[in-house]
């Protein structure tokens, strides 16, 4: 079986690592894997790779988005060149991931998919496929995506447009393009997102939930040394990890929490940019973004609690990385984030309830890390082991090919 996956990145960022792991699982099971991408990670890939477009092309696509709000409708020539490579490759099945990210033209891509009539598995990592602009709408309580977007309240948020609001046209064009693929199935990592898809203009496609997976051997309780910035003392560690920190990921909430916490805790945030590192309050320890999984595993393992006060999310891999390291998770009741935890492995707090975060921290640290360690670890190994979850994709691919034949 020849498998082609398409994603913004390969082996970097959460979606890039997911595509990479699916490809590795395919190779381990005797299949061929190719990943088409725009941005590559520093670790390379086990799959064959096809780069779509160039840095200049991405910049021009970004400019078109910023001015005209036409994200997904740039990169036409780059996508036409890519489509010719797809036709030559002649994959048996095509896996889509994030097709936003300033690198691919969705008109050219979906016209190709309809023409080739290959089985397609599209993994939704956010809500962008069925909105007229945004990737998430729950933070502003918008429900226009159900019947038709217009006057978008998130026009100036990713993928930001600072001049026009084209959400009404985008919505109608996406609805026309994305429907009508003969053999397409949608995968969502969370039941929350699955329920949304079934209310959207894509409701006629079959939807299957496959949770994200974690490498339970890499992310495991251990005694690796912590980064120098996190010096050991008697205070408990409250850890937060994100690839990009902003209000939507809960940065403001960590700053508020820091003001009401007693001195027995220290907050450690991983993934901050240079400006954020320079402007952090003295009591918060900041660490730049890293893809060093051993360092991340050490931080997860030493933390007393992993905090994820996110305001928009699908199914955060950080939650299951923490659980796999034996660390309980506290998260907001946002998207699919609560689906990773149970009453024995963490707490769910109402969005914006800073006092609730503090109380949940108190409840968990009162029982102590040893009470939770094995429960968290066993939950991650039973439900989220990457070998099982990414094998689900290969089984789905094989089932679709059998059904087609």
C-alpha angles and dihedrals in degrees: 000000000000111000125194120191124189122203140146091251141015123223094345130090121014098290092042091053091048091053090047093051092048088051092049091049090051091051091048088055094052100264132124119246132198126175122200113203148153102216124038128204124234094248097066123223139269089218126076110261137220117189116213115214127324140273089268091052091052091051092052091047088050091051091051088052095047094052107028103024090234100137109169093024098084128076092060098151093042090052093047088054090048093049090057088055090050091053090050093046090050096197120201092222136011125215118199123198124161109356092175119082105097097279114091138047110231094201093056092041098050094042085056093049092051091048096047093044093207120156109267129202112192117194112202111213092175141356100275095107092068104034132079093235123340135077093215132017105176094091089066097032093239120165100172090110090074096066106010136316124246137147089023113214090206101049092123093050126080119341080029124202116188099184116031135030106216096164095121093055093041091053094051093045094048090049091054096043100042096048122072100048102139100216109025128138126186123221122196125187091217139043088227092064092041089058091051093050089054089058094047134083087270093063094115093067120088112255126205128184116226112170119221115264133227132207098246092190094057094037100052136123109280147147101242113148118267123238113276091250090064100064116186119254138140095280122103119244121239106192131202124181129185136151090224122021121210139123091289091060092047103259092138090049091054089052090051092046091051090061095057101038121106118241093259092084134060123198118224118192121192123197102039123150124232096267092049092049091053094048100045118122112256093249094059119078113216128200126186121244113286137181091196098124094190090057091047091049090051091052093047091048095050095044118101091209136008110221122203109173092170122166095199129023144132107208110330114217089206089071093057093041088057093047090049088056090053096256123135118235131223115193141162120256089259126143112305095334095105091053091078096062140059132200087267095052105042150319137275118218131191114260112273095008099135093170088051090055090052092049092048090051089052093050093051099042090047089063090041135226095278090062091060104031101088094036092054093043094049092047091053094046093047100045109018108034106140093223090063099038097047090043085060088065093052090049089051092049091050093047091052092051092049089049091050093050 
